[in-house]
Amino acid sequence: MSIHSKFVEVASKNKKKIAIIDNTTGQVYTYGKLLIASLLLSSIVKKKKDEFIGIMLPKTAGAFITTFAVLFSGKVPVMINYSTGADKNIIYAKKKGRFRHVITSRKFIEKIGLKPKEDMLFLEDIISTVSIIKKISALIKFFIPKLFIAKKSPDDIIALLFTTGSEKEPKAVMLSHDNIFSNVEAIQKEFFIDNNDIFTGVLPIFHIFGLTTSLFLPMLSGAAVNTFANPLEYETVAKGIKNNKCTIITATPTFMRGYSQKSQAGDFSSLRLVIAGGDKLNKNIKDSFMNKHGIEILEGYGTTETSPVISVNRVDNNKFGSIGQPLPGVNVKIVDINTDEEVPTGVEGKIYVKGRLVMKGYYDDLEETALHIHQGWYDTGDIGIMDEDGFLWHRGRLRRFVKIAGEMISLVAVENAVEKYLEDDQLCCAVEIPHVTKGAEIIVATTSDINEKELKKKLSKELPPISVPKRILYFKELPVMGNGKVNFREVEDSCRNKCE
């Protein structure tokens, strides 16, 4: 079964139930209204000749409607990241996927400072030109929708999403309907997701964490989603959680920090499930959330290539510091960095993953696909350890190790040491700065105005001399990308500028 045919089943059974509470427009969509709107738009999208259709929209009802409309039409949505340069990302995506049209909104591109471009399809224009005949046609289809949606197999591509491109140019990840299904089904079972839940939708749909856990997961569960176009409007999101009595939120630790800071004790009393992913959860953020709201943040782990969730802590089985146990049906092994041979429990190595969640491959890139998938096992490029209880511990990206005087130093380990001495829920980020004689040195950027000399003295007692940061630099805030992750590149540039 395809994802969109399953959505039709759920929507048909829950026609009068609320599906979306759109915080941006103030509109409320029932499943029936959402289904009609998606069928209506799909009849227009279907006329486009390309296999792929770009989508560049924030987390609004429009993004949900457009995603299902493109799937109904039999085409593949290409999720475009607007937070790291909308213009260049549109050009790159269209060239990579060889398609013409991008569905977006005039109000939205105006807000992000992007000029209208050829072959952009604007939701406002589409709505204004819809005829009475098309509306009647959509209403008829609403009663027998399965006859009017594209038939797709579980192995067909459901979406193209792009990697961040931090090492090379972004890769286009091909995810299938079954890839997403495997994640949705496992999460539903592990966390008892049902149609009584109300999700907080803050993560953008160009980020797989947002696409799976706050679009497909709630929509295939008959749940509601309170959507927010800008996840950085912390106070607005915090009020939305309180006013709409949201029960679930999935977001990055940085976003969690912001929502906690802009809320009052008791505001999040309706939340039963708070899951952080996309970046490491530090103790300060965890403790701040617990102290103010009495809620445990559960840390999970995943990648775009794995749809995304690989492992996650559970409410009744949580080891802070770990990234949890693998989801049902997900196989994880730790292999030697050099030989790719599996290592014993408790030994550090690369994290390999196998199961239905692993992508089909990188679009139009057999070489990169072959480099990352070996006999069904996906090489995450992350370093980790599996303990005797089956919990996975993340030690950082292989690329977040720096070689100094011939030794490999983990920047994540440095961050973990620094975080012990930061106040409240302050952040830090360790980066590598080139050095003439050493090759490199470590600089730590932090939002805590802490005494540099005293901190380095404390760190020298628990870190090897070679791992002690050369400088501790204070920043009012650390730059964050649209998906909620700390922007390492910008932090590195800022540190380099301060050190010059």
Residue pairs with C-beta under 8 A, 6 or more apart in sequence:
1 154
1 177
1 181
2 71
2 150
2 151
2 152
2 153
2 154
2 156
2 158
2 177
3 71
3 158
3 177
3 180
3 181
3 216
3 220
4 68
4 71
4 72
4 149
4 150
4 152
5 146
5 149
5 151
5 152
6 181
6 220
7 68
7 219
7 220
8 35
8 145
8 146
8 149
10 31
10 219
10 220
10 221
10 222
11 19
11 31
11 32
11 34
11 35
11 145
11 219
12 35
12 145
13 222
14 31
14 195
14 222
15 30
15 31
15 32
15 35
16 30
16 31
16 32
17 30
17 31
17 195
17 222
17 224
18 28
18 29
18 30
18 31
18 224
19 29
19 30
19 31
19 33
19 34
19 64
19 219
19 224
19 225
20 27
20 28
20 29
20 34
20 61
20 64
20 224
20 225
20 227
21 28
21 198
21 224
21 225
21 226
21 227
21 244
22 28
22 29
22 60
22 61
22 227
23 226
23 227
23 228
23 229
23 236
23 240
24 58
24 60
24 227
24 228
24 229
25 60
25 61
27 61
29 37
29 61
29 64
31 222
32 142
34 61
34 64
34 65
34 68
35 142
35 145
36 138
36 139
36 142
37 65
37 69
37 138
38 64
38 65
38 68
38 69
38 72
39 69
39 72
39 138
39 141
39 142
39 145
39 148
39 149
40 69
40 130
40 134
40 135
40 138
41 65
41 66
41 69
41 126
42 68
42 69
42 70
42 72
42 73
42 148
42 149
43 73
43 134
43 137
43 138
44 69
44 126
45 53
45 69
45 70
45 72
45 73
45 75
45 103
46 73
46 74
46 75
48 73
48 75
48 100
48 101
50 75
50 98
50 99
50 100
50 101
51 75
51 76
51 97
51 99
52 75
52 76
52 77
52 78
52 97
52 98
52 99
52 160
53 70
53 73
53 75
53 76
53 77
53 78
53 99
53 101
53 102
53 103
54 77
54 78
54 80
54 90
54 93
54 94
54 97
54 99
54 101
54 102
54 103
55 63
55 66
55 67
55 70
55 77
55 78
55 79
55 80
55 102
55 103
55 104
55 205
56 80
56 82
56 86
56 90
56 102
56 103
56 104
56 108
56 109
56 206
57 63
57 66
57 103
57 104
57 105
57 108
57 123
57 205
58 82
58 108
58 204
58 229
58 230
59 201
59 202
59 203
59 204
59 205
59 210
59 214
59 227
59 228
59 229
59 231
60 227
60 229
61 227
62 105
62 123
63 205
63 215
63 227
64 215
64 219
64 225
64 227
66 77
66 103
66 123
67 77
67 205
67 215
70 76
70 77
70 103
71 77
71 149
71 150
71 152
71 158
72 148
72 149
72 150
73 150
74 150
74 152
75 150
76 157
76 158
76 159
76 160
77 158
77 159
77 160
78 93
78 97
78 99
78 159
78 160
78 172
79 159
79 160
79 161
79 162
79 205
79 206
79 211
80 86
80 89
80 90
80 93
80 102
80 162
80 206
81 89
81 162
81 204
81 206
81 207
81 482
81 483
82 89
82 112
82 114
82 204
82 206
82 482
83 204
83 206
83 481
83 482
83 483
84 164
84 481
84 482
86 109
86 112
86 114
87 114
89 162
90 102
90 117
92 162
92 169
92 170
93 102
93 160
93 162
93 172
94 100
94 102
96 172
96 363
96 364
97 160
97 172
97 363
100 119
101 119
101 120
101 121
102 117
102 119
102 120
102 121
103 120
103 121
103 122
103 123
104 120
104 121
104 122
104 123
105 122
105 123
105 124
106 116
106 122
106 124
106 125
107 124
108 229
109 115
109 116
109 120
116 122
141 147
141 148
152 158
152 177
153 177
154 176
154 177
154 178
154 181
155 176
155 177
155 178
155 360
156 176
156 177
157 174
157 175
157 176
157 360
158 175
158 176
158 177
158 179
158 180
159 175
159 211
160 172
160 173
160 174
160 175
160 363
161 172
161 173
161 175
161 206
161 207
161 208
161 211
161 304
162 170
162 171
162 172
162 173
162 206
163 170
163 171
163 173
163 304
164 170
164 481
165 171
166 399
166 488
166 489
167 399
171 362
171 365
171 368
172 362
172 363
172 364
172 365
173 208
173 304
173 305
173 359
173 362
173 363
174 359
174 360
174 361
174 362
174 363
175 208
175 307
175 359
175 360
176 359
176 360
178 356
179 307
179 356
179 357
179 358
179 359
179 360
180 212
180 216
180 307
181 356
182 307
182 329
182 355
182 356
182 357
183 212
183 217
183 307
183 308
183 309
183 327
183 357
184 212
184 216
184 217
184 220
184 221
186 309
186 327
186 328
186 329
186 330
187 193
187 213
187 217
187 309
187 327
188 217
188 220
188 221
189 328
190 312
190 314
190 327
190 328
191 273
191 314
191 315
193 217
193 218
193 221
193 223
193 248
194 221
194 222
194 223
195 221
195 222
195 223
196 223
196 247
197 218
197 221
197 223
197 224
197 247
197 248
198 223
198 224
198 225
198 226
198 244
198 245
198 246
198 247
198 248
198 270
199 213
199 214
199 217
199 218
199 223
199 224
199 225
199 226
199 246
199 247
199 248
199 249
199 250
200 214
200 225
200 226
200 228
200 237
200 240
200 241
200 246
200 248
200 249
200 250
200 251
201 210
201 214
201 215
201 218
201 225
201 226
201 227
201 228
202 210
202 214
202 228
202 231
202 237
202 249
202 251
202 255
203 209
203 210
203 213
203 214
203 231
203 250
203 251
203 252
203 255
203 278
203 483
203 484
204 210
204 231
204 482
204 483
205 211
205 215
206 482
206 483
207 278
207 482
207 483
207 484
208 302
208 303
208 304
208 307
208 308
209 250
209 252
209 277
209 278
209 302
209 308
209 483
210 250
210 483
212 307
212 308
212 309
213 250
213 275
213 309
214 225
214 250
215 225
217 223
218 224
218 225
219 225
223 248
226 240
226 241
226 244
226 246
228 236
228 237
228 240
230 236
231 237
231 251
231 255
231 484
232 255
232 258
232 480
234 255
234 258
234 259
234 261
234 262
235 262
237 255
237 258
237 259
237 262
238 259
238 262
238 263
238 267
238 268
239 267
240 246
241 249
241 259
241 263
241 267
241 268
241 270
241 271
242 263
242 267
242 268
242 270
245 270
246 270
246 271
247 270
247 271
247 272
247 273
248 271
248 272
248 273
248 274
248 275
249 256
249 259
249 271
249 273
249 274
249 275
250 275
250 276
250 277
251 259
251 276
251 278
251 484
252 276
252 277
252 278
252 279
252 483
252 484
252 485
253 276
253 278
253 279
253 280
253 281
253 282
253 285
253 297
253 484
254 279
254 427
254 480
254 484
254 485
254 486
255 484
256 274
256 276
256 281
256 285
256 289
256 297
257 285
257 288
257 425
257 427
260 285
260 288
260 289
260 292
260 293
260 425
261 288
261 425
263 292
263 293
265 292
265 293
266 293
267 293
268 293
268 295
269 293
271 293
271 295
273 298
273 315
274 289
274 295
274 296
274 297
274 298
275 297
275 298
275 299
275 300
275 312
276 285
276 297
276 298
276 299
276 300
277 299
277 300
277 301
277 302
277 308
277 309
277 312
278 483
278 484
278 485
279 484
279 485
279 486
280 299
280 394
280 412
280 415
281 297
281 299
282 415
282 416
282 419
282 425
282 427
282 428
283 320
283 419
283 420
284 419
284 422
284 423
284 424
284 425
284 426
284 427
285 297
285 425
286 296
286 297
286 320
287 425
288 424
288 425
289 295
289 296
289 297
290 296
290 297
296 315
296 318
298 312
298 313
298 314
298 315
298 318
298 324
299 312
299 313
299 320
299 322
299 323
299 324
300 309
300 310
300 311
300 312
300 313
300 323
300 324
301 309
301 310
301 311
301 312
301 323
301 324
301 392
301 394
302 308
302 309
302 310
302 311
303 310
303 378
303 380
303 382
304 359
305 358
305 359
305 372
305 378
305 380
306 353
306 357
306 358
306 359
306 378
306 380
307 357
307 358
307 359
309 327
309 357
310 323
310 326
310 327
310 330
310 332
310 351
310 353
310 357
310 380
310 392
311 323
311 324
311 325
311 326
311 327
311 330
311 332
311 392
312 323
312 324
312 325
312 327
313 319
313 320
313 322
313 323
313 324
313 325
314 324
314 325
317 325
318 324
319 389
319 391
321 393
322 387
322 391
322 392
322 393
322 394
323 384
323 391
323 392
323 393
323 394
324 391
324 392
325 389
325 390
325 391
325 392
326 332
326 390
326 392
327 357
329 355
329 356
329 357
330 353
330 354
330 355
330 357
331 353
331 354
331 355
332 351
332 352
332 353
332 354
332 386
332 392
333 342
333 352
333 354
333 377
333 386
334 342
334 343
334 347
334 348
334 349
334 350
334 351
334 352
334 384
334 385
334 386
335 341
335 342
335 343
335 349
335 350
335 352
336 342
336 343
336 349
336 350
337 349
337 350
337 383
337 398
340 350
340 374
343 349
345 386
345 387
345 388
346 385
346 386
346 387
346 388
347 385
348 383
348 384
348 385
348 395
349 383
349 384
349 385
350 379
350 380
350 381
350 382
350 383
350 384
350 398
351 380
351 382
351 383
351 384
351 392
351 394
352 374
352 377
352 378
352 379
352 380
353 377
353 378
353 380
354 376
354 377
354 378
358 373
358 376
358 378
359 378
361 369
361 373
362 368
362 369
362 372
371 379
372 378
372 379
372 381
373 379
381 397
381 398
381 399
382 394
382 395
382 396
382 397
382 398
383 394
383 395
383 396
383 397
383 398
383 401
383 410
384 392
384 393
384 394
384 395
385 392
385 393
385 395
386 392
386 393
387 393
394 412
395 410
395 412
395 413
396 410
396 411
396 412
396 413
400 410
400 411
400 412
401 408
401 409
401 410
401 411
402 408
402 409
402 411
402 432
402 440
402 442
403 409
403 439
403 440
404 438
404 439
404 440
404 441
404 442
404 466
405 438
405 439
405 466
407 466
409 442
409 466
409 467
411 430
411 431
411 432
411 442
412 430
413 463
413 467
414 430
414 442
414 444
414 463
414 467
414 469
415 428
415 429
415 430
415 444
417 459
417 462
417 463
417 467
418 428
418 430
418 444
418 446
418 455
418 459
418 469
418 472
419 428
421 450
421 455
421 458
421 459
422 428
422 446
422 448
422 450
423 448
423 450
426 446
426 447
426 448
427 446
427 447
427 478
427 486
428 444
428 445
428 446
428 447
428 448
429 444
429 445
429 446
429 478
429 486
429 488
429 491
430 442
430 443
430 444
430 445
430 469
431 442
431 443
431 444
431 445
431 488
431 491
431 492
431 495
432 440
432 441
432 442
432 443
432 492
433 440
433 441
433 442
433 443
433 470
433 492
433 495
433 496
433 499
434 440
435 441
441 470
442 467
442 468
442 469
442 470
443 469
443 470
443 471
443 473
443 495
443 499
444 469
444 471
444 472
444 473
445 473
445 474
445 475
445 478
445 491
445 494
445 495
446 472
446 473
446 474
446 475
447 474
447 475
447 476
447 477
447 478
448 474
449 474
450 472
450 474
452 471
452 472
455 472
456 468
456 469
456 472
459 468
459 469
460 468
471 495
471 498
471 499
473 494
473 495
473 498
473 499
475 494
478 486
478 487
478 491
479 486
479 487
479 490
479 491
479 494
480 486
480 487
481 487
